[in-house]
């Protein structure tokens, strides 16, 4: 029997969920210990100290370590269990890529941002019961507080560090877990491209604990899911995810330099009718990407599980 087929998809999903939970607990313990040593404070004061602007660099470092432990390592461990000889290729790391794919991903990024902005406007208009809204607002405020510490960028060097920590690192670690890990498992389990991609996108959005950004992140997850499904190349996903994050970081940096509120910049959305044009453009661009990827990727990838053979 082929080594990579020893674990069925429900088993892979259970293992991946268990690994994520285990590594999240491990990352919390590690982060608290490192933070206590770096800040020279008792464990009880760590959270308060991390959220102070003067400790922004430490917060960025700890966030990167937490993402590595909680996102990257669980997917890598599962990939080793599934395909011991080629774990990184199992996750989608391969060199089959074309300049046309890269160009299309750049265009898809901008179209996705416009659609996400329109969906953000829609997200805010969805009515919620008073208690649910209060809980969502509290969660959003906590998320915003943590982000505002890490996006303190007074100099160009801090801007470059933010690009690395807030844009590049999450792009790598999150794509490995959600597209290289969960999406492959869920498509294989459900035998449906759309079910696997949508379920993964819901998980991807939910893990950020931000109700008011749920729809935009879910939309980004679907776009990233389709790119990975068509290309079988996680580098394209990492590139798009990085561009998306980098544009946000850059806009916040420019806002700070010109004396504008970074908080208001983070809240900016786009008219909902813009989303219609962006959606049409995305459909066209993704079709071109699918066509270009079919020229590069063989019908059956010899390493990554062949989803198409599992889909009716």
Secondary structure by P-SEA (a helix, b strand, c coil): ccccccccaaaaaaaaaaaaaaaaaaaaaaaaaaaaaaacccccaaaaaaacccaaaaaaaaaaaaaaaaccaaaaaaaaaaccccccccccccccccaaaaaaaaaaaaaaaaaaaaaaaaaaaccccaaaaaaaaaaaaaaaaaaaaaaccccaaaaaaaaaacccaaaaaaaacccccaaaaaaaaaccaaaaaaaaaaaaaaaaccccaaaaaaaaaaaaaaaaaacccaaaaaaaaaaaaaaaaaaaaaaaaacccaaaaaaccccaaaaaaaaaaaaaaaaaaaaaaaaccccccccccccccccc
